[in-house]
Amino acid sequence: MRKIRWGILAAGGIARKFAEDLKRVPDAEAVAVGSRSLENAEAFAREFGIPKAYGSYEELARDPDVDIIYVASIHNAHKENVLLCLNAGKAVLNEKPFTVSAAETETLIRTARDKGLFLMEAMWTRYLPAIRKVREWIAEGRIGEVRSMHANFGYHAVRDPEGRLLNPHKAGGALLDVGIYPVSFASMVFGRQPERISSHAYIGDTGVDESNAMLFAYPGGRSATLQSAVQLQLDNNCDIYGSKGKIHIPNFWMAKEAVLQLNNGETERFSYDGDRIGYAFEAEEAGRCLREGLTESPDMPLDETLAIMRTMDEIRRQWGFRYPFES
């Protein structure tokens, strides 16, 4: 079976992690990398043994030997970069958050569907073995009816007002950077978006949300309480409560294990002790879809990606928060 040939767009920290984990996918290989600097691209290519390096994203998108491109640029560049790749006829795995807004996401989805090209959000959590087990437990009704979920993801980043995390001109803030994880996880657990949202945020002196809290209400009195932060260290765990028990997931966003605890005292633990981080699993899923002729992944469908972005838009609307570049 011919290997899926990957191109990597951007040569920053996330791209490096992806390139390293891609080595653990036997039916995939990185064949090209593109950066805004040829020097950076060449250094990246040497480090990861990638045969081609380009000093522009346009050259990468035109490479006939590339089957799919992983877009690893910053949030507010996703729309432009993904459009470039789609218009060059390339399949795309686009890093989360998919874009800055639902309107941008709609443009990308419409373009991919018009061209019949594969497009997927790189929400790696969905493909982790521990999370696949969680989804299996829920589907089997092991904890009964899911009624409540608590999840948070926060860390104390180095304070750099010009860096992407705290700079509003680079779509900084906690919601887009790490809030996407609990919001997307709630979408996965409940299988829909909330019917009501209540949220608030702490806006720091650079003008972005340094921390936030969200309460999602679903039909039947079900709920999810979520938090995210880039200037607060949270426990980063998730607990899912059902009528028959609960599921505890330490560090849910990069989960290595999950614990099922039933009301009758029964306990079951799932652990993954392999060396893959998570990028390998999403790359494997993208490769499987390409081989089967699919234009989107059933585990992270584009309609759900769009629905999640609409939820994120509503959260920001409640804060009265817009990025400077938004019209």
C-alpha positions as CSV (number, residue, x, y, z in Angstrom):
1,M,0.0,0.0,0.0
2,R,1.5,3.4,-1.1
3,K,2.2,5.7,1.8
4,I,0.1,8.8,2.2
5,R,2.4,11.7,1.3
6,W,2.1,14.7,3.7
7,G,3.1,18.3,3.3
8,I,3.5,20.4,6.4
9,L,2.5,24.1,6.2
10,A,4.4,26.2,8.8
11,A,7.4,25.2,10.8
12,G,6.6,26.2,14.3
13,G,6.2,24.2,17.5
14,I,2.9,22.4,16.6
15,A,4.3,21.4,13.2
16,R,7.4,19.9,14.9
17,K,5.3,17.8,17.2
18,F,3.2,16.6,14.2
19,A,6.3,15.8,12.2
20,E,7.8,13.8,15.0
21,D,4.6,11.8,15.7
22,L,4.0,11.2,12.0
23,K,7.1,9.0,12.0
24,R,5.0,6.5,14.1
25,V,2.4,6.1,11.3
26,P,3.7,3.3,9.1
27,D,1.6,4.1,6.0
28,A,2.4,7.9,6.0
29,E,5.5,10.0,5.3
30,A,6.3,13.7,5.3
31,V,7.6,14.6,1.9
32,A,7.6,18.4,2.0
33,V,7.5,21.4,4.3
34,G,6.7,25.0,3.6
35,S,7.5,28.1,5.6
36,R,7.5,31.8,5.0
37,S,11.3,31.5,5.2
38,L,13.3,29.1,3.1
39,E,16.0,29.0,5.8
40,N,13.4,27.8,8.4
41,A,11.9,25.3,6.0
42,E,15.3,23.8,5.2
43,A,16.3,23.5,8.9
44,F,12.9,21.8,9.6
45,A,13.4,19.4,6.7
46,R,16.9,18.5,7.9
47,E,15.7,17.8,11.4
48,F,12.9,15.5,10.4
49,G,14.4,14.0,7.3
50,I,11.9,15.6,4.9
51,P,13.2,15.6,1.3
52,K,11.6,18.9,0.1
53,A,11.7,22.4,1.7
54,Y,9.9,25.5,0.3
55,G,10.3,29.1,1.2
56,S,6.6,29.8,0.6
57,Y,3.3,28.1,1.2
58,E,2.3,28.6,-2.4
59,E,5.2,26.3,-3.6
60,L,4.2,23.7,-1.1
61,A,0.6,23.7,-2.2
62,R,1.7,23.3,-5.9
63,D,3.9,20.2,-5.2
64,P,2.4,17.3,-7.2
65,D,3.9,14.7,-4.8
66,V,1.9,15.9,-1.8
67,D,-1.4,14.1,-1.1
68,I,-2.5,16.1,1.9
69,I,-1.3,19.2,3.8
70,Y,-1.3,19.7,7.5
71,V,-1.9,23.4,8.2
72,A,-0.1,24.3,11.4
73,S,-0.2,28.1,11.2
74,I,-1.6,30.5,13.8
75,H,-5.4,30.7,14.3
76,N,-6.1,33.8,12.2
77,A,-4.1,32.5,9.3
78,H,-6.1,29.3,8.9
79,K,-8.7,30.6,6.5
80,E,-6.1,32.0,4.1
81,N,-3.8,29.0,4.3
82,V,-6.5,26.3,3.9
83,L,-8.0,28.2,1.0
84,L,-4.6,28.2,-0.7
85,C,-4.3,24.5,-0.3
86,L,-7.9,23.7,-1.4
87,N,-7.6,25.9,-4.4
88,A,-4.4,24.0,-5.4
89,G,-6.5,20.8,-5.2
90,K,-5.0,19.5,-2.0
91,A,-6.7,17.6,0.9
92,V,-6.2,19.3,4.2
93,L,-5.9,18.5,7.9
94,N,-6.4,21.9,9.6
95,E,-5.2,22.5,13.1
96,K,-7.7,23.5,15.8
97,P,-9.4,25.9,16.2
98,F,-10.6,25.4,12.7
99,T,-10.8,29.2,12.1
100,V,-11.5,32.3,14.2
101,S,-15.2,32.4,13.4
102,A,-18.1,30.4,12.0
103,A,-18.2,32.6,8.9
104,E,-14.6,31.7,8.1
105,T,-15.4,28.0,8.7
106,E,-18.4,28.1,6.4
107,T,-16.2,29.5,3.6
108,L,-13.7,26.6,4.0
109,I,-16.3,23.9,4.2
110,R,-18.2,25.3,1.1
111,T,-14.9,25.4,-0.9
112,A,-13.9,21.9,0.1
113,R,-17.3,20.5,-0.8
114,D,-17.5,22.4,-4.1
115,K,-14.2,20.9,-5.1
116,G,-14.9,17.4,-3.6
117,L,-11.7,17.6,-1.4
118,F,-11.1,16.0,2.0
119,L,-11.0,18.5,4.9
120,M,-10.8,17.8,8.6
121,E,-10.3,19.6,11.8
122,A,-7.2,18.4,13.7
123,M,-9.0,17.8,17.0
124,W,-6.6,15.0,18.0
125,T,-8.5,14.2,21.2
126,R,-11.2,12.5,19.3
127,Y,-8.8,9.8,18.0
128,L,-6.9,8.9,21.2
129,P,-7.4,5.3,22.3
130,A,-8.6,6.3,25.7
131,I,-11.2,8.7,24.3
132,R,-12.4,6.0,21.8
133,K,-12.9,3.8,24.9
134,V,-14.9,6.6,26.6
135,R,-17.1,6.9,23.6
136,E,-17.6,3.2,23.6
137,W,-18.6,3.1,27.3
138,I,-21.1,6.0,26.7
139,A,-22.6,4.3,23.6
140,E,-23.0,1.0,25.5
141,G,-24.9,2.8,28.3
142,R,-22.3,1.8,30.9
143,I,-23.0,4.9,33.0
144,G,-26.6,5.2,32.0
145,E,-28.0,8.5,30.8
146,V,-25.3,11.2,30.6
147,R,-26.6,14.1,32.7
148,S,-23.6,16.2,33.6
149,M,-20.0,16.9,32.5
150,H,-17.2,19.0,34.0
151,A,-14.1,19.8,32.0
152,N,-11.3,22.4,32.1
153,F,-8.1,23.1,30.4
154,G,-5.8,25.8,31.6
155,Y,-2.1,26.6,32.0
156,H,0.0,29.5,33.1
157,A,1.8,30.6,29.9
158,V,4.9,32.8,29.8
159,R,3.6,36.3,29.7
160,D,4.5,37.7,26.3
161,P,2.1,40.5,25.1
162,E,3.4,40.2,21.5
163,G,3.1,36.4,21.4
164,R,0.2,34.6,19.8
165,L,-1.5,33.7,23.2
166,L,-2.0,37.2,24.5
167,N,-2.0,39.3,21.3
168,P,-5.5,40.2,20.0
169,H,-4.2,40.8,16.5
170,K,-3.1,37.2,16.4
171,A,-6.5,35.9,17.7
172,G,-5.0,35.3,21.2
173,G,-6.9,34.3,24.3
174,A,-7.9,31.2,26.2
175,L,-11.1,30.3,24.3
176,L,-9.6,29.7,20.9
177,D,-6.3,28.3,22.2
178,V,-7.5,25.8,24.8
179,G,-11.2,26.4,25.3
180,I,-11.9,24.7,22.1
181,Y,-11.0,21.4,23.8
182,P,-13.7,21.3,26.5
183,V,-16.2,22.9,24.1
184,S,-15.5,20.2,21.4
185,F,-15.5,17.5,24.1
186,A,-19.0,18.5,25.3
187,S,-20.2,18.4,21.7
188,M,-18.8,14.8,21.4
189,V,-20.3,13.7,24.7
190,F,-23.8,15.2,24.3
191,G,-23.9,14.7,20.5
192,R,-25.2,18.3,20.0
193,Q,-24.7,21.9,20.8
194,P,-26.2,23.4,24.0
195,E,-29.7,25.1,23.8
196,R,-28.5,27.8,26.2
197,I,-25.1,29.2,27.1
198,S,-24.1,31.3,30.0
199,S,-20.4,32.5,30.0
200,H,-18.1,35.1,31.3
201,A,-14.4,35.9,30.9
202,Y,-11.5,37.8,32.5
203,I,-10.1,40.1,29.9
204,G,-6.5,41.0,30.7
205,D,-4.6,44.1,30.0
206,T,-3.6,43.0,26.4
207,G,-7.3,42.8,25.5
208,V,-7.8,39.0,25.3
209,D,-9.6,36.5,27.5
210,E,-7.0,35.2,29.9
211,S,-9.6,32.9,31.5
212,N,-13.2,32.0,31.0
213,A,-16.0,29.9,32.4
214,M,-19.0,28.4,30.5
215,L,-22.2,26.7,31.5
216,F,-24.0,24.8,28.8
217,A,-27.6,23.7,29.2
218,Y,-29.1,20.8,27.2
219,P,-32.6,19.4,26.9
220,G,-33.8,17.4,29.9
221,G,-31.9,19.4,32.5
222,R,-28.5,18.1,31.3
223,S,-25.5,20.4,31.6
224,A,-21.8,20.9,31.1
225,T,-19.5,23.3,33.1
226,L,-16.3,24.2,31.3
227,Q,-13.3,26.4,31.9
228,S,-10.2,27.4,30.0
229,A,-7.3,29.7,30.8
230,V,-3.8,30.7,29.5
231,Q,-2.8,32.5,32.8
232,L,-4.2,30.0,35.3
233,Q,-3.0,26.4,35.9
234,L,-6.1,24.2,36.1
235,D,-6.3,20.4,36.7
236,N,-7.2,19.7,33.0
237,N,-9.4,16.8,33.9
238,C,-12.9,15.8,32.7
239,D,-15.6,14.0,34.6
240,I,-18.7,12.7,32.9
241,Y,-21.7,11.8,35.2
242,G,-24.5,9.4,34.3
243,S,-27.4,7.8,36.1
244,K,-25.4,4.6,36.7
245,G,-21.9,6.0,37.3
246,K,-19.2,8.3,36.1
247,I,-16.1,8.4,33.9
248,H,-13.0,10.2,35.1
249,I,-10.4,11.3,32.4
250,P,-7.2,12.8,33.7
251,N,-5.7,15.4,31.3
252,F,-8.6,14.6,29.0
253,W,-7.3,16.7,26.1
254,M,-4.2,14.3,25.8
255,A,-5.7,11.4,27.6
256,K,-3.7,8.3,28.3
257,E,-6.2,6.7,30.6
258,A,-9.9,6.7,31.6
259,V,-11.6,5.3,34.6
260,L,-15.2,4.0,34.7
261,Q,-16.7,4.0,38.2
262,L,-20.2,2.6,38.5
263,N,-22.6,3.2,41.4
264,N,-22.6,-0.5,42.3
265,G,-18.8,-0.2,43.1
266,E,-17.6,-1.7,39.9
267,T,-14.5,0.0,38.4
268,E,-12.8,-0.4,35.1
269,R,-9.6,1.3,33.9
270,F,-8.4,1.8,30.4
271,S,-4.7,2.8,29.8
272,Y,-2.7,3.5,26.7
273,D,1.1,3.0,27.2
274,G,2.2,3.5,23.6
275,D,4.6,6.2,22.4
276,R,2.2,8.1,20.1
277,I,1.2,11.6,21.3
278,G,-2.0,12.1,19.4
279,Y,-1.0,13.6,16.1
280,A,-0.3,10.2,14.8
281,F,-3.8,9.0,15.4
282,E,-5.4,12.0,13.6
283,A,-3.0,11.5,10.7
284,E,-3.9,7.9,10.6
285,E,-7.6,8.8,10.4
286,A,-7.1,11.3,7.7
287,G,-5.1,8.7,5.7
288,R,-7.9,6.1,6.2
289,C,-10.4,8.6,4.8
290,L,-8.3,9.4,1.8
291,R,-7.9,5.7,0.9
292,E,-11.6,5.2,1.3
293,G,-12.5,8.2,-0.9
294,L,-14.1,10.1,1.9
295,T,-14.1,13.9,1.9
296,E,-14.6,14.2,5.7
297,S,-14.1,12.1,8.8
298,P,-17.2,10.5,10.5
299,D,-15.5,11.1,13.8
300,M,-15.1,14.9,13.3
301,P,-17.6,15.8,10.6
302,L,-17.5,19.2,9.1
303,D,-21.1,20.1,10.1
304,E,-20.0,19.5,13.7
305,T,-16.9,21.6,13.3
306,L,-19.1,24.4,12.0
307,A,-21.6,24.0,14.9
308,I,-18.8,24.2,17.4
309,M,-17.5,27.4,15.9
310,R,-21.0,28.9,16.1
311,T,-21.0,28.0,19.8
312,M,-17.7,29.8,20.2
313,D,-19.0,32.8,18.4
314,E,-22.0,33.0,20.8
315,I,-19.6,32.8,23.8
316,R,-17.6,35.7,22.5
317,R,-20.8,37.6,21.7
318,Q,-21.8,37.3,25.3
319,W,-18.6,38.9,26.3
320,G,-18.9,41.6,23.7
321,F,-15.5,40.5,22.5
322,R,-14.2,40.9,18.9
323,Y,-10.7,40.7,17.5
324,P,-9.4,43.9,15.9
325,F,-9.3,42.3,12.4
326,E,-13.0,41.2,12.5
327,S,-15.3,43.4,10.4
